[in-house]
Amino acid sequence: MTVYLTQALIPAEVVARIRVKDSYDWHQAVWRAFPGRDGEKRDFLTRVDQMDCHYRLLIVSPVQPTRPDWLPDEPDAWKTKPIPPNYFRHGHYRFQLRANPTKKVTAFGPDGKPRKNSRRVPLVKREDLVDWLKRKGEAAGFVPHAESLRILAGGREVFTKQGAQGTHSSVDFEGVLTVTDRETFHEAFGKGVGSARAFGFGLLVIAPA
């Protein structure tokens, strides 16, 4: 499975000019790097980090994206390359993961039976977040090292989609992981970990440890 990693460095004034204000706006802006795919299902992951005077955008995708027309034509502004399969043959990696960890809360009616309109709420306690990462890691072919794990709460992210407002809870995980299933891990890298992957969550940033 071929996976492409792209990094874009975007000046803050460009972000303001194209009116990107939230995670849904970023999602729409990145779609312009995949022309001719209107109506198709999203199959790429993103992560955006705000630096001093610019933003760093990472994209992981199964097809090579093209430089979007809103990005300045500068050598360091857009870099994309395929990740060789042997990059996923290591046993241990340092990792970063921005995720949206939640749990389902079931509402019960007067008769004590569960209602259909259950909702998801963000996880906030460290032990719940650690358990969430362990479960997701097991499904994605890796185990996080508890002794190296750092968890940084990023707060609530508000976005507007088609006139309706929504929120996500952002949490950054950092540490070292051990790969337990290379094929599953490789696939999870391309597909992402957790929910809200269309809104800048779920992209694993990894480096051999």
C-alpha positions in Angstrom: 0.0 0.0 0.0 1.5 3.3 -1.1 1.0 6.2 1.2 2.0 9.8 0.5 3.2 12.3 3.1 2.8 16.0 2.3 3.9 19.0 4.3 2.7 22.5 3.5 4.0 25.7 5.3 1.4 28.4 5.0 1.9 32.0 6.0 -0.7 33.3 8.4 -1.7 36.0 6.0 -2.6 33.4 3.4 -4.8 31.6 5.9 -6.6 34.8 6.6 -6.9 35.6 2.9 -8.6 32.3 2.1 -10.8 32.7 5.2 -9.9 29.5 7.0 -11.2 29.8 10.5 -11.9 26.3 11.7 -11.3 22.6 11.1 -14.1 22.3 8.5 -12.6 25.2 6.6 -9.2 23.4 6.6 -11.0 20.3 5.3 -12.5 22.2 2.4 -9.2 23.9 1.6 -7.3 20.6 1.5 -9.9 19.1 -0.9 -8.6 21.6 -3.5 -5.3 19.5 -3.5 -7.3 16.6 -4.9 -9.1 18.1 -8.0 -11.7 16.2 -10.0 -13.0 14.2 -7.0 -16.2 16.1 -6.1 -18.7 13.8 -4.5 -16.1 11.1 -3.7 -15.4 9.9 -0.1 -12.6 11.6 1.7 -9.6 9.2 2.0 -6.9 11.6 3.3 -5.8 12.6 6.8 -4.7 16.1 8.0 -3.0 17.8 10.9 -2.6 21.5 11.3 -0.1 23.1 13.8 0.1 26.8 14.3 3.7 28.1 14.4 4.9 31.7 15.0 3.9 33.3 11.8 2.7 30.4 9.7 0.8 27.1 9.8 2.2 23.6 9.2 -0.2 21.4 7.4 0.5 17.6 7.2 -1.5 15.4 4.7 -1.4 11.6 4.6 -3.1 10.2 1.5 -3.2 7.1 -0.8 -2.8 9.3 -3.9 -0.4 12.1 -4.5 -2.0 15.5 -3.9 -1.3 18.6 -6.1 -0.3 22.0 -4.8 -3.6 23.9 -4.3 -4.0 27.2 -6.1 -4.2 29.2 -2.8 -0.7 28.2 -1.7 2.3 30.5 -2.6 4.6 29.0 -5.3 7.7 28.8 -3.1 10.1 25.8 -2.9 9.6 25.1 0.8 5.8 25.8 0.9 4.9 22.4 -0.5 6.7 19.1 -0.2 5.3 15.6 -1.0 6.8 12.2 -1.2 5.8 8.5 -1.0 6.7 6.7 2.2 8.6 3.6 1.4 7.1 0.3 2.7 10.2 -0.5 4.7 9.6 2.6 6.8 6.9 0.5 8.6 9.2 -2.4 9.3 10.6 -1.0 12.6 9.5 -2.4 15.9 9.4 0.9 17.9 8.4 4.5 17.0 8.2 7.8 18.7 4.7 9.1 17.9 2.4 12.1 18.1 -1.3 11.7 17.7 -4.0 14.5 17.8 -7.2 12.8 18.6 -10.9 13.3 19.6 -11.4 10.7 22.4 -15.1 10.3 23.3 -17.4 7.8 24.9 -21.1 7.1 24.2 -23.6 8.1 26.9 -26.9 6.3 26.7 -30.0 8.1 27.7 -32.8 6.1 29.4 -36.5 6.7 29.3 -39.1 6.6 32.1 -39.4 2.9 31.6 -35.7 2.4 32.2 -35.1 1.3 28.6 -32.3 2.9 26.6 -33.3 5.6 24.1 -32.0 5.8 20.6 -30.7 9.3 20.9 -27.5 8.4 22.9 -24.7 11.0 22.6 -20.9 11.1 22.7 -19.1 13.1 25.3 -15.3 13.9 25.5 -13.0 11.9 27.8 -11.1 14.1 30.3 -9.6 11.9 33.0 -6.1 10.7 32.3 -6.9 7.0 33.1 -9.8 7.1 30.6 -7.6 8.7 27.9 -4.9 6.1 28.5 -7.5 3.3 28.2 -8.9 4.8 25.1 -5.4 4.9 23.5 -4.7 1.3 24.5 -8.0 0.2 22.8 -7.3 2.1 19.7 -3.8 0.9 19.6 -4.8 -2.7 19.9 -7.1 -2.3 16.9 -4.3 -0.4 15.0 -1.5 -2.9 15.6 0.5 -1.1 18.3 0.9 -0.8 22.1 1.8 2.6 23.6 4.5 2.7 26.3 2.8 3.9 29.5 6.0 5.2 31.0 6.7 7.5 28.0 3.2 8.7 27.4 2.4 12.4 27.6 -1.1 13.7 27.3 -1.8 17.3 26.5 -5.4 18.6 26.5 -6.0 21.0 23.6 -9.5 22.1 24.6 -12.7 22.4 22.5 -12.6 23.2 18.8 -15.7 24.8 17.4 -16.5 24.5 13.7 -19.3 25.5 11.4 -20.6 23.1 8.7 -23.4 24.1 6.4 -24.7 26.7 8.9 -24.7 24.3 11.8 -22.2 24.6 14.7 -20.3 21.6 16.1 -17.5 20.9 18.6 -14.6 18.5 19.0 -12.4 17.9 22.0 -8.8 17.9 21.0 -6.2 15.8 22.9 -2.5 15.4 21.9 -0.8 12.1 22.8 3.0 11.8 22.6 5.4 8.9 23.4 6.8 5.7 22.2 4.9 2.7 20.8 5.7 -0.9 19.9 4.3 -2.4 16.8 2.4 -5.7 17.4 1.1 -6.2 13.8 3.0 -4.5 11.0 0.4 -4.9 8.3 -2.4 -3.5 10.6 -0.1 -0.7 11.7 0.7 0.3 8.2 -3.0 0.3 7.3 -3.9 2.3 10.4 -1.3 4.9 9.5 -3.1 5.5 6.2 -6.6 5.4 7.5 -6.1 7.2 10.9 -6.9 6.5 14.5 -10.1 7.4 16.3 -13.0 9.6 15.2 -13.4 13.0 13.5 -10.7 12.2 10.9 -12.1 14.6 8.4 -11.5 17.4 10.9 -7.8 17.1 11.5 -7.7 14.2 14.0 -6.3 10.7 13.8 -3.0 11.3 11.8 -0.1 9.4 13.4 3.2 11.3 13.2 5.9 8.6 13.6 9.7 8.3 13.6 11.7 5.2 14.3 12.8 5.0 17.9 
